[in-house]
């Protein structure tokens, strides 16, 4: 980020007039990006807020075409032409929500206001543009909408699960009676066996619905996460060996968190099952712990076929699955469990298409207990 401009002392102008230098000082006081764009869409003024927000200095931005900030997809869609056409007619555009590109490649959600500037003769000389970063607000708004939506889905899923569980238990009890009456090796015994397997599958689905609809309250304890992962791997060692899975863990940094071990254990178990089902033969799973931006970050990576890009943003949604059987709730439950711990679950974009699936689990760091003297 470029160094801030050296502020100049502000003096009240005589006769109530502000000269261009004073106007520039005032615009530099704004955290919003303020710029002037001429009729050829060339940037002619670029304030300190624009430098801070987009990373270009005034020297770099002035004289550049305004598409410097516009993502390619919006350029291809003709967004600049539409904005220009509308403001040419109305004279102003207020709080238009769009995307803009920073120097380091980040995409920001922006509230854009654009006003026509005219000369003393009344001709258009350019456009005053104010760009306000609303990325965090938009993300929070989306998270609140998503939480409300997931809550409604969860309530419906819970109601369905309760309605199904009781009759399912009755069917299972009746089946046990019929199975005892069937002769050994008979066709009826085989049919009852298949029915029992299907009932078991339905019971598993009901359990997933209940876990998603009514997630357990987190019972948090101050936990050294790196030590907890080592213990979890030790508990999984025998099963992993039997199922041809190698698991390794590397802690780059120790991390103290407030943790419900049962919930995190279910999250890692679901990721383990998904990874195992994704690949035939031997499977390799790597876990790595680090600290990123004040968050304990646990990476879970496998050497399976990975997650196709076209479904990468969908697989965390409830009931989305690529399997012929399954509830599609495994990863949605993982996300809800981590949310109850104050954390997040992310899918990490692979470095190449040959890389396997990568997940990032984040939990807030906890303050160590104070010891009394």
Secondary structure, 3 states (H helix, E strand, C coil): CCCCCCCCCCCCCHHHCCCHHHHHHHHHCCCCEEEEEECCCEEEEECHHHHHHHCCCHHHHCCCEHHHHCCHHHHHCCHHHHHHHHHHHHCEEEEEEEEEECCCCCEEEEEEEEEEEECCCCCEEEEEEEEEECHHHHHHHHHHHHHHHHHHHHHHHHHHHHHHHHHHHHHHHHHHHHHHHCCCCCHHHHHHHHHHHHHHHHHHHHHHHHHHHCCCCCCCEEEEHHHHHHHHHHHHHHHHHHCCEEEEEEECCCCEEEECHHHHHHHHHHHHHHHHHHCCCCEEEEEEEEEECCEEEEEEEECCCCCCHHHCCCCCCCCCCCCCCCCCCHHHHHHHHHHHCCCEEEECCCCCCCCCCEEEEEEEECCCCCCCC
